[in-house]
Amino acid sequence: GNQRNTHIGLYDLQTKENEHLYMFERDLHIISCSVNNERTLLAVSFRQYTEEERVSRLLQSVSKYLTWLIEIHPINNVRVLKAVDSCVRVQFLYPVEDRKTSTGSRLLLVSEDKYVEQFDVHVVAEEEHKVVIQNSGQLPRARVADDLIWAQWDMMEQRLFYIVPKESRSTLKCVQFYPDENFNSILESHLDISVNGTQLKLVNFGYDYCEDQDVASKSLNLQVFTSKAGGLCVCCSLPSDIPGEIRYSIYFLHKGYNKTFTVSLERTEFHQLKEVAFMNLDYYVAAYLPGQFLHLLNIHHPDLLCYSLFLTGEDARIDALPNSFIRSPLTSTVLDCLIGSLYAVSISDSALLRLLQSSKRDSERLAALHCALLHFRHTEDLEMEIIWWISENLSTCHSFDPIQEFIIASLYCRMCPETHNLDKLLPYTSLLDWIGIIPGVTCATDIISLPVLEFQNSKGFWEKLNSNLESVKYAEPHLHYHNNMLRREWRSILIGLLLCSFGDFCFFTNQREERKTTAYLRNVFENAKKLVPLFQEEDYQQQLLMGLMVAQLKDHLMRHLQYVGKKKIEQIVLDYVANLLNLVHRMMKEVWRRYQLHSCTFCFDERGGAGEFAVFHIMSRILEAANGMCMPLPPGFHTLHLGLGVRCLPLHTLLHYIDSGVLHLTETCVRKLLKDLDDTEENEKLKFSIVMRLPEALGQKVHQFWNHPINANLIARKYVKLLLEKLGSRQCIRPLPERLTVPVEFLPLNYLTNVLAEIEDQGVHPSEKQDHVNVRFVEETALKHTMMLLGLKYS
């Protein structure tokens, strides 16, 4: 103030104003201050005299620093808590918000003499919420920690992290303060961090503006970050003797390893370099060196380096954030320690999309894709942008399949928030390993001992952290669902179906297998009720693959989520497969819309254009991605794919795609092709090539849609073949009658028709549903075909 007074106020984020708490009638050099939850008590630590002032005034016996406890509502007594020659930081503990009444407050004092103690302040309530300190003598106190060289206060969760040197390495400990209890030491973890010669460093106890660079260089540049999902990271900047090189380590304590990164700087103007700053972005931690780089590390999946987004140059710039000493006191916040400004920090969706679209490196593309899906989940506009980007970059991503990553990561983000521990069981990537590199960055991974937790009936973060540690003990990578078993069983079933068509294989080995497969199909039909298929048609193979996936994923979750319940797990699995099919449907919808295709495209009277060829290519890549993951496709996919193939591909290429299994012949498409196309020479060749490749069952369904001698000839041949196969070893009992009033003067055909007529009389038929096929039809077809071969006119 103008009168050289010192005022203490409390800033209100809502009103943007200060609430005045207390005033000192002199210019006071305050080191630290804190107000209790009820705003009735104020703790203040300040410097009474500098060393020069004490010498000049001959006050050597007077303490350099004082710590006071002041009654401010009403303004009353002042009590001296400390009178020492070392700085003291003060911090009131805050109970949970729903605690309505309080008979006291607890206050932490953190001393430069490397100890922390807690004071219990009991109060007596007077009228109008006024209180006075009850203790007439010395306040009760308890020692919280000793011999620490680093400490950090977690103001949101009321936790104190601190480091104690122990022989050649250091030990990280954590004390949890509870609303209605005292405090418990709850965590202990050994860190391979050198602490020899370091000075005490305090984080989130207020910034000491007297601290100079010499002091900062002798203290640990270290922060602890936690996440809602039970992640615990220790971020530490390491010294380096090589010019232009920056080193820092991230200890992923919830994973059991740490990663040390070495970055070679592009520009080495050392007068502009500051120490690496670390930021907590909940799902990510960030290592930031202003003007040089920004490194985002995925907390929950740090095993593959490709999920770390390393940015340099303009991409690494954080808007409005000065190139000064910064710290992250809260999640998604940054404090400029020099001027006292607090910033909210978030990942920009538009900047992330620009990076995804402009990047030329697979590492950046993959990390940006996962970051976008994770931070902006269930946003249709973002999904549309990503799908469009995928459609343009199918051939530019060399180390991963963007379609597979989009589907797997999207499913992971949609399903995991619904159930606790589901994130440890579902796949989050299609990659098993990453062999790529990030230019200018090297990474070394070391296994570390897991933290030791000691807590009882603690919910929230500690329970989730303990669950993460248990997963690491049981080899977490093996907990994630993988399609290897599904692929093996699916392959054996396909072989069985193929052999079954020749009558040499019994598909179901016993009644148990039959009941199991029946359950598969029942789940499949439940899935189908939740889908929006491309076309309402049956695809037996895809339905069977869905059933297998449902059954195996259900078994996988049942082994590890026994406490969830069978019905809940069944619903999770059904939702997972339904979301999978809907994602493919969504991709198809966006791609068709982008290339302005519509339903009339599914016609065969004209050739396809450039847009249809592009969509056909994208659908082929979707099919390739699905086969690579042994993933089912929504009903109607193969029909659309085949229809576009007929329109876009030359005949020899079309047939090659069918023979190689890229295109699948479906009843809907083949029926439409046979009905819609006229019988020109080119169309006859196409139809005949398709009909010759039809499976037996499908051919019986669609043959009547093509009224052509070639088709009639095929039908007659198959009828004779099947009828004779049905006859087997049976012998004719009575003489063959003359069935024709005017026998044909061609003895082989005459004999054949009599044999077939006798078989029909004995009730042996290839099928009960043969349409327009009998001995007379076979005779007429044979005569017509013979006359055509001889070049004679048939009437």
CORURHU-V162007 format. One record per pair of residues at least 4 apart in sequence whose ideal C-beta (glycine too) atoms are under 8 Angstrom apart, sorted by the first residue. I is the first residue (numbers start at 1). J is the second residue. Records with the same first field share a line. If there is no record, write none. Layout:
I: J / J
This chain:
1: 5 / 6 / 7 / 23
3: 25
4: 26 / 27
5: 23 / 24 / 25 / 26 / 27
6: 23 / 24 / 26 / 27 / 28 / 30
7: 20 / 22 / 23 / 24
8: 20 / 21 / 22 / 23 / 24 / 30 / 33 / 42 / 44
9: 18 / 19 / 20 / 21
10: 18 / 19 / 21 / 35 / 39
11: 17 / 18 / 19
12: 16 / 17 / 18 / 19
19: 39
21: 35 / 39 / 42 / 72
22: 42 / 44 / 70 / 72 / 75
24: 28
28: 46
29: 46 / 47
30: 44 / 45 / 46
31: 45 / 46 / 47 / 65 / 87 / 88 / 89 / 206 / 208
32: 44 / 45 / 87 / 88 / 89 / 90 / 91 / 205 / 206
33: 42 / 43 / 44 / 45 / 90 / 206
34: 42 / 43 / 90 / 91 / 92 / 107
35: 39 / 41 / 42 / 43 / 72 / 92
36: 40 / 41 / 42 / 92 / 105 / 107 / 121
37: 92 / 94 / 95 / 102 / 105
38: 73 / 102 / 105 / 129 / 131
39: 72 / 73
40: 71 / 72 / 73 / 123 / 129 / 130 / 131
41: 69 / 70 / 71 / 72 / 92 / 105 / 121 / 123 / 131 / 133
42: 69 / 70 / 72
43: 67 / 68 / 69 / 70 / 81 / 90 / 91 / 92 / 107
44: 67 / 68 / 70 / 90
45: 65 / 66 / 67 / 68 / 82 / 87 / 88 / 89 / 90
46: 65 / 66 / 68
47: 64 / 65 / 87
48: 62 / 63 / 64 / 65 / 66
49: 53 / 54 / 57 / 59 / 62 / 64
50: 54 / 64
51: 55 / 64
52: 56
53: 57 / 59
54: 59 / 60 / 62 / 64
55: 60
63: 83 / 84 / 85
64: 84 / 85 / 86
65: 82 / 83 / 84 / 85 / 86 / 87 / 88
66: 80 / 82 / 83
67: 80 / 81 / 82 / 83 / 84 / 88 / 90 / 109
68: 78 / 79 / 80 / 81
69: 78 / 79 / 80 / 81 / 107 / 119 / 121 / 133 / 139
70: 75 / 77 / 78 / 79
71: 75 / 76 / 77 / 78 / 131 / 132 / 133
73: 129 / 130 / 131
74: 130
76: 132
77: 132 / 133
79: 133 / 139
81: 107 / 109 / 119 / 139
82: 88 / 109 / 111
84: 88 / 111 / 113
86: 111 / 112 / 113
87: 111 / 112 / 208
88: 109 / 110 / 111 / 112
89: 109 / 110 / 202 / 205 / 206
90: 107 / 108 / 109 / 110
91: 107 / 108 / 110 / 153 / 205
92: 105 / 106 / 107 / 108
93: 105 / 106 / 107 / 108 / 118 / 158 / 177
94: 155 / 158
95: 99 / 102 / 179 / 180
96: 179
99: 179 / 180
102: 123
103: 122 / 123 / 125
104: 120 / 121 / 122 / 123 / 134
105: 121 / 123
106: 118 / 119 / 120 / 121 / 177
107: 118 / 119 / 121
108: 116 / 117 / 118 / 119 / 144 / 153 / 160
109: 116 / 117 / 118 / 119
110: 115 / 116 / 151 / 202 / 205
111: 115 / 116 / 117
112: 200
114: 146 / 147 / 148 / 149 / 200
115: 143 / 145 / 146 / 147 / 148
116: 143 / 144 / 145 / 148 / 151 / 160 / 162
117: 141 / 142 / 143 / 144
118: 141 / 142 / 144 / 183
119: 139 / 140 / 141
120: 139 / 140 / 141 / 142
121: 133 / 135 / 139
122: 133 / 134 / 135
123: 131 / 132 / 133 / 134
124: 131 / 132 / 133 / 134
125: 129 / 130 / 131
126: 130 / 131 / 132
133: 139
135: 139 / 140
142: 182
144: 160 / 175 / 183
145: 151 / 160 / 162 / 164 / 173 / 175
146: 164
147: 164 / 165
148: 162 / 163 / 164 / 200
149: 163 / 164 / 165 / 170 / 195 / 198 / 199 / 200 / 201 / 220
150: 162 / 163 / 195 / 198 / 200 / 201 / 202 / 203 / 219 / 220 / 222
151: 160 / 161 / 162 / 163 / 200 / 201 / 202 / 203 / 205
152: 160 / 161 / 162 / 202 / 203 / 204 / 223 / 224
153: 159 / 160 / 203 / 204 / 205
154: 158 / 159 / 160 / 161 / 204 / 224 / 226
155: 204 / 329 / 330
156: 330 / 331
157: 176 / 226 / 461
158: 176 / 177 / 178
159: 174 / 175 / 176 / 177
160: 174 / 175 / 177
161: 172 / 173 / 174 / 224
162: 172 / 173 / 174 / 175
163: 170 / 171 / 172 / 173 / 191 / 193 / 195 / 220 / 222
164: 170 / 171 / 173
165: 170 / 171 / 195 / 196
166: 170 / 171 / 190
169: 190 / 191 / 192 / 193 / 194
170: 190 / 191 / 193 / 195
171: 188 / 189 / 190 / 191
172: 187 / 188 / 189 / 190 / 191 / 224 / 234 / 451
173: 185 / 187 / 188 / 189
174: 185 / 186 / 187
175: 183 / 184 / 185 / 186
176: 183 / 184 / 186 / 455 / 458 / 462
177: 182 / 183
178: 182 / 183 / 184
184: 454 / 455
185: 454
186: 453 / 454 / 455 / 458 / 462
187: 451 / 452 / 453 / 454
188: 451 / 452 / 454
189: 253 / 449 / 450 / 451 / 452
190: 448 / 449
191: 234 / 251 / 448
192: 258 / 446 / 448
193: 220 / 222 / 236 / 249
195: 220
197: 218
198: 218 / 219 / 220
199: 215 / 218 / 219
200: 219
201: 219 / 220 / 221 / 222
202: 208
203: 222 / 223 / 327
204: 327 / 329
207: 211 / 327 / 335 / 337 / 340
209: 337 / 338
211: 215 / 216
212: 216
213: 217
214: 218
215: 219
216: 221 / 275
220: 236
221: 236 / 237 / 275 / 276
222: 234 / 235 / 236 / 237
223: 234 / 235 / 278 / 280 / 327 / 328
224: 232 / 233 / 234 / 235
225: 231 / 232 / 233 / 235 / 278 / 280 / 285 / 299 / 328
226: 231 / 232 / 233 / 280 / 461
227: 231 / 232 / 280 / 282 / 283 / 299 / 300
228: 282 / 461 / 464
229: 283 / 299 / 300 / 423 / 464
230: 254 / 461 / 463 / 464 / 465 / 466 / 467 / 468
231: 252 / 254 / 299 / 300 / 465 / 468
232: 252 / 253 / 254 / 451 / 465
233: 250 / 251 / 252 / 253 / 254 / 285 / 299
234: 249 / 250 / 251 / 253 / 258
235: 248 / 249 / 250 / 251 / 278 / 285 / 287
236: 248 / 249 / 250 / 251
237: 246 / 247 / 248 / 275 / 276
238: 247 / 248 / 249 / 260
239: 247
240: 245 / 246 / 247 / 262
243: 268 / 270
244: 264 / 265 / 268
245: 262 / 263 / 264 / 265
246: 262 / 263 / 265 / 276 / 289 / 292
247: 260 / 261 / 262 / 263
248: 260 / 261 / 276 / 287
249: 258 / 259 / 260 / 261
250: 258 / 259 / 261 / 285 / 287 / 297 / 302
251: 258 / 448
252: 256 / 257 / 258 / 259 / 299 / 302
253: 448 / 450 / 451
254: 465 / 468 / 469 / 472
255: 302 / 303 / 468 / 472 / 476
256: 447 / 448 / 449 / 450 / 469 / 472
257: 445 / 446 / 447 / 448
258: 445 / 446 / 448
259: 297 / 302 / 443 / 444 / 445 / 446
260: 443 / 444 / 445 / 446
261: 287 / 295 / 441 / 442 / 443
262: 441 / 442 / 443 / 444
263: 289 / 292 / 293 / 295 / 440 / 441
264: 440 / 441
265: 292 / 293
266: 292 / 312 / 313 / 440
267: 291 / 292
268: 273
269: 273
272: 291 / 323
273: 289 / 292
274: 289 / 290 / 323 / 324 / 325
275: 325
276: 287 / 288 / 289
277: 287 / 288 / 289 / 290 / 325 / 326 / 327 / 328 / 334
278: 285 / 286 / 287 / 288 / 328
279: 285 / 286 / 288 / 328 / 334 / 345
280: 285 / 328 / 330 / 331 / 332
281: 285 / 286 / 296 / 331 / 332 / 345 / 346 / 347
282: 331 / 332
283: 298 / 299 / 300 / 374 / 375
284: 296 / 297 / 298 / 299 / 347 / 371
285: 296 / 297 / 299
286: 294 / 295 / 296 / 297
287: 293 / 294 / 295 / 297
288: 293 / 294 / 295 / 316 / 318 / 326
289: 293
290: 318 / 321 / 322 / 323 / 324
291: 323
292: 312 / 316
293: 310 / 311 / 312 / 316
294: 310 / 311 / 312 / 315 / 316 / 317 / 318
295: 308 / 309 / 310 / 311 / 441
296: 308 / 309 / 310 / 311 / 347 / 367 / 371
297: 302 / 307 / 308
298: 302 / 307 / 308 / 367 / 370 / 371
300: 423
301: 307 / 428 / 429
302: 307 / 308
303: 477
304: 429 / 431 / 433 / 434
305: 363 / 434 / 436 / 438 / 443
306: 362 / 363 / 366 / 367 / 399 / 400 / 431 / 434 / 436
307: 366 / 367 / 370 / 429
308: 367 / 438
309: 364 / 367 / 368 / 371
310: 363 / 364 / 367 / 438 / 441
311: 315 / 316 / 355 / 364
312: 316 / 440
315: 351 / 355
318: 345
320: 343
321: 326 / 334 / 336 / 343 / 345
322: 326 / 336 / 338 / 339
324: 336 / 337 / 338 / 339
325: 336 / 337 / 338
326: 334 / 335 / 336 / 337
327: 334 / 335 / 337
328: 333 / 334 / 335 / 345
329: 333 / 335 / 342
332: 344 / 345 / 346
333: 342 / 343 / 344 / 345
334: 342 / 343 / 345
335: 340 / 341 / 342 / 343
336: 340 / 341 / 342 / 343
347: 351 / 352 / 371 / 375
348: 352
349: 353 / 372 / 375 / 376 / 379 / 382
350: 354
351: 355
352: 356 / 368 / 371 / 372 / 375 / 376
353: 357 / 372 / 382 / 385 / 386 / 389
354: 358
355: 359 / 364 / 368
356: 365 / 368 / 369 / 372 / 386 / 389
357: 389
359: 364 / 365 / 368
361: 365 / 438 / 439
362: 366 / 397 / 398 / 399 / 400 / 436
363: 367 / 436 / 437 / 438
364: 368
365: 369 / 393 / 397 / 402
366: 370 / 397 / 399 / 400 / 405
367: 371
368: 372
369: 373 / 386 / 402 / 405 / 406 / 409
370: 374 / 405 / 409 / 429
371: 375
372: 376 / 382 / 386
373: 377 / 386 / 406 / 409 / 410 / 413
374: 409 / 413
376: 382
377: 410 / 413 / 414
378: 414
379: 383
380: 384
381: 385
382: 386
383: 387 / 410 / 586 / 590
384: 388 / 590
385: 389
386: 390 / 406
387: 391 / 406 / 586 / 587 / 590 / 591
388: 392 / 590 / 594
389: 393 / 402
390: 394 / 402 / 403 / 406 / 587
391: 591 / 594 / 614 / 618
393: 397 / 402
394: 402 / 403 / 617 / 618 / 621
397: 401 / 402
399: 434 / 435 / 436
400: 404 / 405 / 430 / 431
401: 405 / 430 / 625 / 628
402: 406
403: 407 / 587 / 621 / 622 / 625
404: 408 / 430 / 625 / 628 / 629
405: 409 / 429 / 430 / 431
406: 410 / 583 / 587
407: 411 / 580 / 583 / 584 / 625 / 629 / 631
408: 412 / 427 / 428 / 429 / 430 / 629
409: 413 / 428 / 429
410: 414 / 579 / 583
411: 415 / 426 / 576 / 579 / 580 / 583
412: 416 / 423 / 426 / 427 / 428
413: 417
414: 579
415: 419 / 422 / 426 / 572 / 575 / 576 / 579
416: 422 / 423 / 426
418: 422 / 572
419: 561 / 564 / 568 / 572
420: 464 / 467
421: 425 / 467 / 471 / 560 / 561
422: 426 / 557 / 561 / 572
423: 428
424: 467 / 468 / 471 / 476 / 479 / 480 / 560
425: 479 / 480 / 481 / 556 / 557 / 560 / 561
426: 480 / 481 / 576
427: 480 / 481 / 482
428: 480
430: 628 / 629
437: 441
450: 469 / 472 / 473
451: 465 / 469
453: 462 / 465 / 466 / 469
455: 462 / 466
458: 462 / 463
459: 463
460: 464
461: 465
462: 466
463: 467
464: 468
465: 469
466: 470
467: 471
468: 472
469: 473
470: 474
471: 476 / 479
472: 476
474: 478 / 479
475: 479
476: 480
479: 560
481: 553 / 556 / 557
483: 487 / 629 / 630 / 631
484: 488
485: 489 / 552
486: 490 / 548 / 549 / 552 / 630
487: 491 / 630
488: 492
489: 493 / 548 / 552
490: 494 / 545 / 548 / 630
491: 495
492: 496
493: 497 / 544 / 548
494: 498 / 541
495: 499
496: 500 / 505 / 507
497: 501 / 507 / 541
498: 502
499: 504 / 505
500: 504 / 505 / 506 / 507
501: 695 / 696
508: 513 / 514 / 517
509: 513
510: 514
511: 515
512: 516
513: 517
514: 518
515: 519
516: 520 / 551
517: 521 / 547
518: 522
519: 523 / 547 / 551
520: 524 / 544 / 547 / 548 / 550 / 551
521: 525 / 543 / 544 / 547
522: 526
523: 527 / 546 / 547 / 550 / 551 / 554 / 570 / 573 / 574
524: 528 / 543 / 544 / 546 / 547 / 550
525: 529
526: 530 / 574
527: 531 / 546 / 550 / 574 / 577 / 578 / 581
528: 533 / 543 / 635
530: 574 / 575 / 578
531: 578 / 581 / 582 / 585 / 634 / 635
532: 582 / 585
533: 537 / 585 / 634 / 635 / 636
534: 585 / 588 / 634 / 635 / 636 / 637 / 639 / 640
535: 635 / 636 / 639 / 640 / 668
536: 635 / 636
537: 635 / 636 / 639 / 666 / 667 / 668
538: 543 / 635
539: 543 / 635 / 638 / 666
540: 544
541: 545
542: 546 / 632 / 633 / 634 / 635 / 637 / 638
543: 547
544: 548
545: 549 / 630 / 632
546: 550 / 577 / 581 / 632
547: 551
548: 552
549: 553 / 577 / 630 / 631 / 632
550: 554 / 573 / 574 / 577
551: 555
552: 556
553: 557 / 573 / 576 / 577
554: 558 / 569 / 570 / 573
555: 559
556: 560
557: 561 / 564 / 569 / 572 / 573
558: 562 / 566 / 569
561: 569
564: 568 / 569 / 572
565: 569
566: 570
567: 571
568: 572
569: 573
570: 574
571: 575
572: 576
573: 577
574: 578
575: 579
576: 580
577: 581 / 632
578: 582
579: 583
580: 584 / 631 / 632
581: 585 / 632 / 633 / 634
582: 586 / 634
583: 587
584: 588 / 622 / 626 / 633 / 634 / 637
585: 589 / 634
586: 590
587: 591 / 622
588: 592 / 619 / 622 / 637 / 640
589: 593
590: 594
591: 595 / 615 / 618 / 619
592: 597 / 598 / 615
593: 597
595: 611 / 612 / 614 / 615
596: 611
597: 601 / 611 / 612 / 615
601: 608 / 612 / 643 / 644 / 647
602: 640 / 643 / 672
603: 647 / 676
604: 643 / 646 / 647 / 672 / 673 / 676 / 677
605: 676 / 677
606: 647
607: 647 / 648
608: 612 / 613 / 616 / 644 / 647 / 648
609: 613
610: 614
611: 615
612: 616 / 644 / 647 / 648
613: 617 / 648
614: 618
615: 619 / 644
616: 620 / 641 / 644 / 645 / 648 / 649
617: 621
618: 622
619: 623 / 637 / 640 / 641 / 644
620: 624 / 641 / 662
621: 625
622: 626 / 633 / 637
623: 627 / 633 / 637 / 641 / 662
624: 628
625: 629 / 631
626: 630 / 631 / 632 / 633
627: 631
633: 637 / 638
636: 640 / 668
637: 641
638: 642 / 663 / 664 / 666 / 669
639: 643 / 666 / 668 / 669
640: 644
641: 645 / 663 / 664
642: 646 / 663 / 664 / 665 / 666 / 669
643: 647 / 669 / 672
644: 648
645: 649 / 654 / 657 / 663
646: 654 / 669 / 673 / 686
649: 653 / 654 / 657
650: 654
651: 655 / 685 / 686 / 689
652: 656
653: 657
654: 658 / 663
655: 659 / 689 / 693
656: 660
657: 662 / 663
658: 662 / 663 / 664 / 665 / 690 / 693
659: 693
665: 669 / 670 / 690 / 693 / 694 / 695 / 698
666: 670
667: 671 / 698 / 701 / 702
668: 672
669: 673
670: 674 / 690 / 694 / 698 / 702
671: 675 / 701 / 702 / 705
672: 676
673: 677 / 686 / 687 / 690
674: 687 / 690 / 691 / 702 / 705 / 706
675: 705
677: 683 / 686 / 687
678: 683
679: 683 / 684 / 687 / 708
680: 684
681: 685
682: 686
683: 687
684: 688 / 708 / 710
685: 689
686: 690
687: 691 / 706 / 708 / 711
688: 692 / 710
689: 693
690: 694
691: 699 / 703 / 706 / 710 / 711 / 714
692: 714
694: 698 / 699 / 702
695: 699
696: 700
697: 701
698: 702
699: 703 / 718
700: 767 / 769
702: 706
703: 711 / 714 / 715
704: 771 / 772
706: 711
707: 711
708: 712
709: 713 / 781 / 784 / 785 / 788
710: 714
711: 715
712: 716 / 777 / 781 / 784
713: 717 / 781 / 785
714: 718
715: 719 / 773 / 777 / 781
716: 720 / 773 / 777 / 778 / 781 / 782
717: 721
718: 722
719: 723 / 766 / 770 / 773 / 777 / 778
720: 724 / 752 / 756 / 778
721: 725
722: 726 / 766 / 767
723: 727 / 756 / 759 / 760 / 764 / 765 / 766
724: 759
725: 766
726: 759 / 764 / 765 / 766
727: 759 / 764
730: 762 / 764
732: 736 / 755 / 758
736: 754 / 755 / 757 / 758
737: 754 / 757 / 758
738: 743 / 754
739: 753 / 754 / 757 / 775
740: 744 / 750 / 753 / 779
743: 750
744: 749 / 750 / 753 / 779 / 783
746: 750 / 786
747: 751
748: 752
749: 753 / 779 / 782 / 783 / 786
750: 754
751: 755
752: 756 / 778 / 782
753: 757 / 775 / 778 / 779
754: 758
755: 759
756: 760 / 775 / 778
757: 761 / 775
758: 762
759: 764
760: 764 / 765 / 774 / 775
765: 770
766: 770
772: 777
773: 777 / 778
774: 778
775: 779
776: 780
777: 781
778: 782
779: 783
780: 784
781: 785
782: 786
783: 787 / 794
784: 788 / 794
785: 789
786: 790
787: 792 / 793 / 794
788: 794
